[in-house]
Amino acid sequence: MRNITFLHPEFFFLLIIIPLFIAWYIWKNRGLQASLQISTLRGFSQAPASKKAWLRHALFGLRVLVIALLIVVLARPQSSNSIRNVTTEGIDIVMALDISGSMLAEDFKPNRLEAAKEVATQFISGRTNDKIGLVIFAAESFTQCPLTTDHSVLANLFRDIKTGMLEDGTAIGMGLATAVSRIKDSKAKSKVIILLTDGENNRGEIGPMTAAEIAKTFDIRVYTIGVGTVGTAPFPMNTVFGKQYQNVEVRIDEELLQNIADMTNGKYFRATDKEKLKAIYKEIDQMEKTKIEVKEYTKRSEEYWIFALLAGFFLFLEVFLRSTVLRNLP
C-alpha cells in the first residue's frame, strides 16, 4: 500500500472522546438492569443465556467505530508514492520562429512554415522534462508562450501560428532579443534558443549581433537554422486567375546565422527540405542532454472516501439491527 499521510492530524485528538463515551455507556447500563423477586432460582439454573443480551452491546460498538472513522475522515488521509532520486534534463529552451510571408514558399511540403511547425512540435514532444517557450517574429517579435512544462498547451499554440499575425518583414535581431529576455533569468543548468528563419535581417530596432552579444552575456547557447532550398523556391501568388506560382530566389544570410551561433557557442544548420530539418532537430536533441539529479515528488491523492464509505456502512448496519433483530420492546 502507498504511504499514507494526514493533512489535518490534529483531529486525532478527538479520539479522546471514545474512552469517555465507553465509560459513560458502562455507567449508564449499570442502572438499567431489571429486577424480579421470586422465591427460588432453581427452575432457571439450566436455562441457556440469551445471545441477544450480549449482541445488544454490538450496537454500541458499531457507534464507536463510526465515530472513529469519521475522525479519520476529518484528518484527511492522503496517499503518495515515496520520494526518489531521478536523473532528468535541466534545460530551458525558447524557440524563435520566423513567420514572415516568405515562409509560405512551397519548397517544403506543404510549405516552410507548416513543415517547421510540425517538426518543432515533434521535437517538443520528446523533451518531456524541459521547460520550453515560443517566440514568433516577422517585422516585429512577440512572445507566443513563456517557458512552460505544459507541452500540450504549447503544441496547441504552435498549431495556431500563421503568417500575417505580425507585420511582414524579417527582424532576426528582434526575434533573438525577445527570446533572450524570456530565458535570461532562468535558473536552469543549460539555456538554449533555437532560431529558425528563411531570410535576411531587414527590419527591427535591435541588430542580430547585438542580440547575440546579449545572449552570450547570459550564457545562452543559440542554435540557428536557415530553411530554404538552394537556388529558387515556388512561392504562391494570388491573382485574378487564382493561385499562381512564381519562382523566387532563396536568400538566407548564412554568414550572419553562422556568426550568431559561433558567438554563443551554438551551431548553424541549413535545412533544404523537411527531412533535413527533422535531422537537424534530432541532432540538437542529442547535443542538449544535460543530466541533473533531482528529487521526484508524486502528487497526493485523497483517501478519505474509503473511511467515509465504511462509516456510512457501519452506521446503516447499526440502524438496521437496532430496528429489526436487536430492537428493544417497551
C-alpha positions in Angstrom: 0.0 0.0 0.0 1.2 3.5 -0.8 2.4 5.8 2.0 -0.4 7.3 4.0 -0.2 10.8 5.5 -2.8 13.1 7.0 -3.4 16.7 6.1 -5.1 17.5 9.4 -3.7 15.1 12.0 -4.8 17.4 14.9 -8.3 15.9 14.5 -7.0 12.7 16.1 -7.2 14.5 19.4 -10.9 13.9 19.1 -10.3 10.2 19.7 -10.2 11.0 23.4 -14.0 11.2 23.4 -14.2 7.4 22.6 -12.9 6.2 26.1 -15.2 8.8 27.7 -18.1 7.5 25.6 -17.3 3.9 26.6 -17.2 4.9 30.3 -20.5 6.7 30.1 -22.1 3.6 28.4 -20.9 1.3 31.1 -22.1 3.6 33.8 -25.5 4.1 32.1 -26.1 0.3 31.7 -25.3 -0.5 35.4 -28.6 1.1 36.3 -30.7 -0.4 33.6 -30.8 -4.0 34.9 -34.4 -5.0 35.6 -35.2 -6.8 38.9 -37.7 -9.5 39.6 -38.4 -11.0 43.1 -39.2 -14.8 43.1 -38.9 -17.4 45.8 -36.2 -19.5 44.1 -33.9 -19.6 41.0 -33.8 -23.4 40.9 -36.1 -23.5 37.8 -33.8 -21.2 35.9 -30.4 -22.8 36.7 -30.3 -24.8 33.5 -31.7 -22.1 31.2 -29.3 -21.0 28.4 -28.1 -17.4 28.3 -29.7 -15.4 25.5 -27.2 -14.3 22.8 -29.2 -11.1 22.2 -28.3 -10.0 25.7 -24.7 -9.8 24.6 -25.3 -8.8 21.0 -27.1 -5.6 22.1 -23.7 -4.3 23.1 -22.6 -4.7 19.4 -24.8 -1.7 18.6 -22.7 0.5 20.8 -19.5 -1.0 19.3 -20.7 0.0 15.8 -21.5 3.5 17.0 -18.0 3.9 18.4 -16.5 2.5 15.2 -18.5 5.1 13.2 -17.2 7.9 15.3 -13.6 6.7 15.0 -13.9 6.5 11.2 -15.4 10.0 10.9 -12.5 11.4 12.9 -10.1 9.7 10.4 -12.1 11.4 7.6 -11.7 14.8 9.2 -7.9 14.1 9.4 -7.9 13.9 5.5 -5.8 10.7 4.8 -3.8 11.1 1.6 -1.6 8.6 -0.2 1.6 9.2 -2.1 4.5 7.2 -3.5 7.8 7.5 -1.8 10.3 10.3 -2.8 13.0 9.0 -5.1 16.1 10.5 -6.8 15.8 10.5 -10.6 18.1 11.8 -13.4 16.5 14.3 -15.7 17.2 17.1 -18.2 18.0 20.5 -16.7 17.4 22.6 -19.8 15.2 25.6 -20.7 14.6 26.2 -24.4 13.0 29.1 -26.3 12.1 28.5 -29.9 12.2 31.7 -32.1 10.2 31.1 -35.3 10.2 33.3 -38.4 6.6 33.8 -39.6 7.3 36.3 -42.4 5.4 35.9 -45.7 8.4 34.2 -47.4 7.7 31.2 -45.0 4.8 30.3 -47.4 7.2 29.2 -50.0 6.5 25.6 -51.0 10.0 24.1 -51.4 8.9 22.3 -48.2 5.6 20.5 -48.1 3.1 21.8 -47.6 5.2 25.0 -47.0 8.1 26.1 -44.9 6.0 27.4 -42.0 3.8 24.3 -41.7 6.8 22.0 -42.0 8.7 24.0 -39.3 5.7 23.8 -37.0 5.3 20.1 -37.5 8.9 19.2 -36.9 9.2 21.6 -33.9 6.1 20.0 -32.3 7.7 16.6 -32.7 10.9 17.9 -31.1 8.8 19.3 -28.1 7.1 16.0 -27.5 10.4 14.3 -27.0 11.6 16.9 -24.4 9.2 15.9 -21.6 11.3 17.2 -18.7 12.2 20.6 -20.2 10.6 24.0 -19.9 10.0 25.3 -23.5 8.8 28.7 -24.7 7.9 30.1 -28.1 8.7 33.5 -29.7 7.5 34.5 -33.2 8.9 37.2 -35.3 8.5 39.0 -38.6 9.0 42.7 -38.8 8.4 42.7 -35.0 8.6 40.0 -32.4 6.1 38.6 -29.9 6.1 36.0 -27.1 3.6 33.4 -28.1 4.2 31.3 -25.0 6.5 31.8 -22.0 8.6 29.0 -20.6 6.3 26.1 -19.6 6.2 22.4 -18.9 2.7 22.1 -20.2 3.7 20.9 -23.7 0.1 20.2 -24.8 -0.7 23.9 -24.5 2.5 24.8 -26.3 1.6 22.4 -29.1 -1.8 24.0 -29.5 -0.2 27.4 -29.7 2.1 26.1 -32.4 -0.8 24.9 -34.5 -2.4 28.4 -34.3 0.6 30.2 -35.8 0.2 31.6 -39.3 1.7 34.3 -41.4 0.0 37.7 -41.2 -0.1 37.7 -37.4 2.6 40.3 -37.4 3.7 43.0 -39.9 5.7 41.4 -42.7 9.4 41.6 -42.7 12.4 39.8 -41.1 13.7 41.2 -37.8 16.1 38.5 -36.7 17.6 40.7 -34.1 14.2 41.5 -32.5 13.3 37.8 -32.5 16.5 36.8 -30.8 16.3 39.7 -28.3 12.8 38.7 -27.3 13.8 35.1 -26.9 16.8 36.2 -24.7 14.5 38.3 -22.5 12.3 35.3 -21.9 15.1 32.9 -20.8 17.8 35.1 -19.3 16.5 34.9 -15.8 16.1 31.1 -15.9 17.8 29.0 -13.2 18.2 26.0 -15.5 21.6 24.4 -15.8 21.5 25.0 -19.6 19.7 27.7 -21.5 19.1 27.3 -25.3 17.5 29.3 -28.1 16.6 27.7 -31.4 16.2 30.4 -34.0 14.7 29.4 -37.4 14.5 31.8 -40.3 14.4 31.7 -44.1 15.6 35.2 -44.9 17.9 38.2 -44.3 17.5 40.7 -41.5 15.8 43.8 -43.0 13.7 45.2 -40.1 13.9 45.8 -36.3 15.5 48.2 -33.9 18.0 45.7 -32.5 20.8 44.3 -34.6 21.2 40.5 -34.7 24.8 40.6 -33.5 23.8 42.9 -30.7 21.2 40.4 -29.6 23.8 37.6 -29.9 26.1 39.5 -27.6 23.4 39.8 -25.0 22.7 36.1 -25.3 26.4 35.4 -24.7 26.4 37.7 -21.6 23.7 35.5 -20.1 25.4 32.3 -21.1 22.7 31.4 -23.6 23.5 29.0 -26.4 21.9 29.8 -29.8 21.3 27.2 -32.5 20.4 28.9 -35.8 18.6 27.2 -38.7 18.3 28.5 -42.2 15.4 27.0 -44.1 15.1 27.0 -47.9 16.4 25.2 -51.0 19.4 26.3 -52.9 18.5 28.5 -55.9 14.8 29.3 -56.2 11.6 28.2 -54.5 8.0 28.2 -55.7 6.0 31.0 -54.0 2.2 31.1 -54.2 0.7 34.3 -55.6 -3.0 35.2 -55.5 -4.1 36.6 -58.9 -7.3 37.3 -60.7 -6.8 33.8 -62.3 -6.5 32.1 -58.9 -3.4 30.9 -57.2 -0.3 31.1 -59.3 3.3 30.2 -58.5 6.4 32.2 -59.1 9.9 31.0 -58.6 11.6 33.3 -56.1 15.3 33.4 -55.3 16.1 32.0 -51.9 18.2 34.5 -49.9 19.5 33.4 -46.5 22.1 35.3 -44.6 24.1 32.2 -43.7 27.1 34.2 -42.6 25.0 36.2 -40.1 23.4 33.0 -38.7 26.8 31.3 -38.5 28.3 34.3 -36.6 25.4 34.3 -34.1 25.9 30.6 -33.5 29.7 30.9 -33.1 29.4 33.9 -30.7 27.1 31.9 -28.4 28.9 28.6 -28.6 26.0 27.2 -30.6 25.8 25.8 -34.2 24.4 26.8 -37.5 22.3 24.4 -39.7 21.0 24.6 -43.2 17.7 22.8 -43.9 17.0 22.3 -47.6 14.0 20.0 -47.1 11.7 18.7 -44.4 13.7 15.5 -43.8 16.9 17.6 -43.3 15.0 19.8 -40.9 14.0 16.7 -38.9 17.6 15.5 -38.8 18.7 19.0 -37.5 16.2 18.9 -34.6 17.3 15.3 -33.9 20.9 16.4 -33.7 20.1 19.3 -31.4 18.1 16.9 -29.2 21.1 14.7 -28.9 23.5 17.5 -28.1 21.3 19.1 -25.4 21.3 16.3 -22.9 22.5 17.9 -19.7 21.8 15.4 -16.9 21.0 16.5 -13.4 19.8 14.6 -10.3 16.6 15.8 -8.7 14.1 14.5 -6.2 10.8 13.5 -7.7 7.6 14.1 -5.8 4.4 12.5 -6.9 1.0 14.1 -6.5 -1.0 13.1 -3.4 -4.4 11.5 -3.8 -7.3 11.7 -1.4 -8.1 8.5 0.5 -10.7 9.8 3.0 -13.6 8.5 0.9 -12.7 4.9 1.8 -13.2 5.7 5.5 -16.3 7.7 4.8 -17.9 4.8 3.0 -17.0 2.4 5.8 -18.5 4.9 8.4 -21.7 5.1 6.3 -21.9 1.3 6.1 -21.5 0.7 9.8 -24.0 3.5 10.6 -26.5 1.9 8.3 -25.8 -1.6 9.9 -26.4 -0.2 13.4 -29.7 1.5 12.4 -30.8 -1.7 10.6 -30.0 -4.0 13.6 -31.5 -1.6 16.1 -34.8 -1.5 14.2 -35.0 -5.3 13.5 -33.1 -8.1 15.1 -32.0 -6.2 18.2 -35.0 -3.9 18.7 -35.9 -3.1 22.2 -39.5 -3.6 23.2 -41.1 -1.3 25.8 
